Amino acid sequence: MVPAQDNCKLTISGVVMDESGAVLPGASVQLNNTNRGTATTALGKFAIEKLCKGRYTILVQYLGYQPFEKTIALENSADFSINLQPSEQVLQEVIVADHATTATRSNSTASLNSRQLAEVNGKSLGETLQNLSGLNSIQSGPAIFKPVIHGVHSQRILILNNGIRQEGQQWGAEHAPEIDPFVAHNITVVKDAGAIKYGTDALGGVIVVTPAELPTDQKMGGEIHLVGNSNGRAGTVSGLLEGGIKNAKGWGWRLQGTSRRSGDANTPEYVLSNTGFREMNYSASVGHHSENSGFEIFYSRFNTTIGILKGSVNESTADLATAMNREVPANTSDFTYAIREPRQEVTHNLIKVNSHFNCDKNIYRLQYGLQINNRKEFDVRRGASLTALPALAYTLYTHTFDAERETTISDLHTRCIGWNGMVQDNNKLDGTQTLPFIPNFRNYSTGVFWIEKFSHRKADYDFGLRYDYRHYQVAGFNFQNKLYKTEFGFGNVTASAGAAIKLSETTSFITNAGSAWRPPNVAELYSLGTHQSAAAIEYGLLLDEVTSQVNKIENSNVAPEHALKWVNTLKYQKGKWQLEATAYVNYIFNYIYLKPRGITETGRGPFVYFRYTQTDASFTGIDASSQYELSKKFSVRVGTSLLRARDVTQKDFLIFIPPNRGDVSLRYESLKNEKTFFAQMRLKCVAQQNRAPRIVTTAEILAAKDQGIDLFIQDSRNFDFLAAPEAYALLSVTTGLSLPLHNTKLDFRLSAENITNTRYREYTNRMRYFANEIGRNVSVAINLSF
Amino acid sequence: MLHIKLFSMKSQLKVFLGVALLSGVALLSGCDKDPEPENIPEEITKVVLTFTPAGGAPVVVEANDPDLDGPQDIVVGSIALAANTNYTLSIQMFNGFYAPTDSEYNVTEEVEEEGAEHQLFFSWSEGAFSNPSGIGNIGATGTVNYTDSDENGLPIGLSTNWTTGTATTGKLFRVMLKHQPDIKSASSTSADGESDLDITFPLSIN
């Protein structure tokens, strides 16, 4: 190659992303036949300047991903958009691994790739997801997080764990998803309603947890993660080992396990007694891939014991009033790892078999999953022998069957049709010596779907339609401990339509409108009595308040929830700027929520109670974020999430709606000799929730009741017992260093959250009535990949 | 090659049909029996206070809460006592989830047997009683005339003595049963342990 000096002004530039489109900072970019090279910036960009005309081979490398190599004849400056595939991804495997089918380009999504997941140091799924714009969590103390997408949560969010609809006992706001965060290679959140392929319930969106593909080569590799946290004196050990099988081409296997342990967390001033947890999870998989087919068996087990803040358990309303007004919660004692009552013990087993095979222009996929979920809740009860028994104990069996055919009609047009079936069986474990809180039930669900995707000019379109039917058989006990039995069913249609339009080289627009529905959950219909680990008395929709009998559903006005959600996203990227803004409206008919209802007087004193109630609700909001590269090493990011939720029927506010928030972060990142170092500072500001229901204190309710007045017959608007907590700001810092050592990579990370040890309460934490949030936490992590 | 055959479309379908069949069989063989009702030993649905004057007819007052934590409020009777009279109060507790012939029905006996873990506390509107005077021992340090005791010689409170004051109306009488396993001592109070009962009765002295 004889460079002509005049022409050596060309540039090769581009952006490097993972398979989900998330940028990969710090990826190595080399021009193979020169000594030129660079690393991508925080926005995943690279530029190699002053190149002469000629042939170059670009090699892009990033650990955990397959290298990308391309030879080009450079005549003019060139710009590339490079998507790296996870290493070992040889085929378009199982339903979930096939990203194009889970989240299409016309979905509004947010993702965390393996690198971003590593930076959160093994937090629980719900806590990790809080970092994405538009996502929050409903908390029950420091260790229990339920994800919230655009203000809606629990039964309205579908979680796909390794391609299977996660079916745990998610009916309680203090029941966290039973998923080991270390299983995830990446997590994608689809914020649209109507996950056409996976059935009912996705009124708020879908969380897709995807493990890495199984390896197909013989080389053995693995990862070790060690994490320590100062708050709670917590430790995590997680390991992974994977490889191929000698003389058996196409076979791959993986073993993975995680153990986490935490003692009582602490606020800036006091210990949160009985908030520790223990977790022990493992998974194993083996599979075979060939050019035209694949087969995989996966088993995972999740096991946790979590304590519930002791000071949140109250003897009566008088005690509740006292508990809410005291600075330090009752029964606060010294730090301990011991977990006493009240506590939850949860085990979740998943066995999955799936396969796919290609035939002409079709890909066929089959999947069967069995989930066995066991939940026990222990409570302080009369006498040691009763305390040793769970106050609530259920086992839920879920069988899921999925079959689909995806047809490539042309380069620009695909069609997917399929069927899903589910059988669920929920049984109480005999011998709790309490009235069962929810009934035994069995449900049979079936659904069919049809999805069309095509591209036309500069836009991608997709349309989807599905129909589901669910039949319930219920057998439970009422307040007289008498058996009731009933059967009923619900059927409805889910539909969605979306488009992703490239408006210009810098700007794209995504719009998606969806209609989704879900049948009421058994707990929403039949909850009965004290849900102790939630420290609340809860009544289902079908409980008659006058007779305290369980009504028949056909004699009630209970209806399924039905949502219409429209999400619009604008993406802009030019030079050093990157901007993304999402605006959405979600109108939910017959929205079911747990409404504080009043006080019931019992032989043990007066108790506050909550009742499931239906109303029409609207959720309107904006998520916006912008990133700017100050220099090659510094970048700044600003984000905000604004949400307005209304109880439309009652012209009122809803309770437990995440307040508006914003964050700003500054990041430094450098790469030298394949060593990367980063440091990031983040300030998060959360406003007070001004759109909260009125306040009625327990003292006011009791005083009125003494005079024979029911405050809520006169005025049925929503209320809360305490005012929403004040606004707060938290500062956190994370630094990390990655060192390549031969064929291994060593990562160190040090982070500090709530550095200023700020005292605050979070509106969406159910423990906010009783205690402050946790104080400063310093965390150290070491990862070794080999 | 072997593995190609193993994972041909046909054999995969066979595996799936097999799995589906097996799980179908497992489902069908799952028993469709009705769930068994739970024994509910720790609940009190009915409390009876019997004030017996020396030589006179006893005054019997009930509190009933058949649905426990259900939405219906407890129904509490009113206590009407004669002025300046000595009464012995005996308290009985019942669990209406059992038949009256069942040994679990009478909770009083269980409380008595486990006397070392239980204590009844009382409070009342000032002036209702001349003996004991004061306002009682719930959230206060007044005396109560206990006439029974547990194996450690500490009071239980299933039987107590009272002398009414002069005629008065609109007073309240509160009864609290505390479960205090490993807690009950000469110095334990109504603030310790868990409440098994906490009922406030209207009281008038005629």
HADDOCK unambig.tbl for C-alpha pairs under 7 A between the chains (distance, minus, plus):
assign (segid A and resid 315 and name CA) (segid B and resid 194 and name CA) 6.87 0.50 0.50
assign (segid A and resid 315 and name CA) (segid B and resid 195 and name CA) 6.60 0.50 0.50
assign (segid A and resid 357 and name CA) (segid B and resid 9 and name CA) 6.59 0.50 0.50
assign (segid A and resid 382 and name CA) (segid B and resid 42 and name CA) 6.73 0.50 0.50
assign (segid A and resid 382 and name CA) (segid B and resid 179 and name CA) 6.72 0.50 0.50
assign (segid A and resid 383 and name CA) (segid B and resid 181 and name CA) 6.77 0.50 0.50
assign (segid A and resid 430 and name CA) (segid B and resid 38 and name CA) 6.93 0.50 0.50
assign (segid A and resid 431 and name CA) (segid B and resid 38 and name CA) 6.42 0.50 0.50
assign (segid A and resid 433 and name CA) (segid B and resid 38 and name CA) 5.31 0.50 0.50
assign (segid A and resid 433 and name CA) (segid B and resid 39 and name CA) 5.03 0.50 0.50
assign (segid A and resid 433 and name CA) (segid B and resid 40 and name CA) 4.84 0.50 0.50
assign (segid A and resid 433 and name CA) (segid B and resid 41 and name CA) 6.81 0.50 0.50
assign (segid A and resid 434 and name CA) (segid B and resid 38 and name CA) 6.37 0.50 0.50
assign (segid A and resid 434 and name CA) (segid B and resid 40 and name CA) 5.44 0.50 0.50
assign (segid A and resid 435 and name CA) (segid B and resid 38 and name CA) 6.64 0.50 0.50
assign (segid A and resid 475 and name CA) (segid B and resid 34 and name CA) 6.99 0.50 0.50
assign (segid A and resid 479 and name CA) (segid B and resid 67 and name CA) 5.25 0.50 0.50
assign (segid A and resid 479 and name CA) (segid B and resid 70 and name CA) 6.46 0.50 0.50
assign (segid A and resid 480 and name CA) (segid B and resid 67 and name CA) 6.40 0.50 0.50
assign (segid A and resid 481 and name CA) (segid B and resid 37 and name CA) 6.76 0.50 0.50
assign (segid A and resid 529 and name CA) (segid B and resid 69 and name CA) 5.39 0.50 0.50
assign (segid A and resid 529 and name CA) (segid B and resid 70 and name CA) 6.20 0.50 0.50
assign (segid A and resid 530 and name CA) (segid B and resid 69 and name CA) 6.83 0.50 0.50
assign (segid A and resid 545 and name CA) (segid B and resid 71 and name CA) 5.47 0.50 0.50
assign (segid A and resid 546 and name CA) (segid B and resid 72 and name CA) 6.76 0.50 0.50
assign (segid A and resid 548 and name CA) (segid B and resid 70 and name CA) 6.15 0.50 0.50
assign (segid A and resid 548 and name CA) (segid B and resid 71 and name CA) 6.05 0.50 0.50
assign (segid A and resid 548 and name CA) (segid B and resid 72 and name CA) 6.55 0.50 0.50
assign (segid A and resid 600 and name CA) (segid B and resid 71 and name CA) 5.81 0.50 0.50
assign (segid A and resid 600 and name CA) (segid B and resid 72 and name CA) 6.81 0.50 0.50
assign (segid A and resid 600 and name CA) (segid B and resid 73 and name CA) 5.63 0.50 0.50
assign (segid A and resid 601 and name CA) (segid B and resid 73 and name CA) 4.68 0.50 0.50
assign (segid A and resid 601 and name CA) (segid B and resid 74 and name CA) 5.67 0.50 0.50
assign (segid A and resid 602 and name CA) (segid B and resid 65 and name CA) 6.37 0.50 0.50
assign (segid A and resid 602 and name CA) (segid B and resid 68 and name CA) 5.89 0.50 0.50
assign (segid A and resid 602 and name CA) (segid B and resid 69 and name CA) 6.37 0.50 0.50
assign (segid A and resid 602 and name CA) (segid B and resid 73 and name CA) 6.08 0.50 0.50
assign (segid A and resid 602 and name CA) (segid B and resid 74 and name CA) 5.19 0.50 0.50
assign (segid A and resid 603 and name CA) (segid B and resid 65 and name CA) 6.36 0.50 0.50
assign (segid A and resid 603 and name CA) (segid B and resid 74 and name CA) 6.50 0.50 0.50
assign (segid A and resid 603 and name CA) (segid B and resid 197 and name CA) 5.33 0.50 0.50
assign (segid A and resid 603 and name CA) (segid B and resid 198 and name CA) 5.79 0.50 0.50
assign (segid A and resid 603 and name CA) (segid B and resid 199 and name CA) 5.86 0.50 0.50
assign (segid A and resid 604 and name CA) (segid B and resid 195 and name CA) 6.18 0.50 0.50
assign (segid A and resid 604 and name CA) (segid B and resid 196 and name CA) 5.70 0.50 0.50
assign (segid A and resid 604 and name CA) (segid B and resid 197 and name CA) 4.32 0.50 0.50
assign (segid A and resid 604 and name CA) (segid B and resid 198 and name CA) 4.58 0.50 0.50
assign (segid A and resid 604 and name CA) (segid B and resid 199 and name CA) 6.86 0.50 0.50
assign (segid A and resid 605 and name CA) (segid B and resid 198 and name CA) 4.94 0.50 0.50
assign (segid A and resid 605 and name CA) (segid B and resid 199 and name CA) 6.21 0.50 0.50
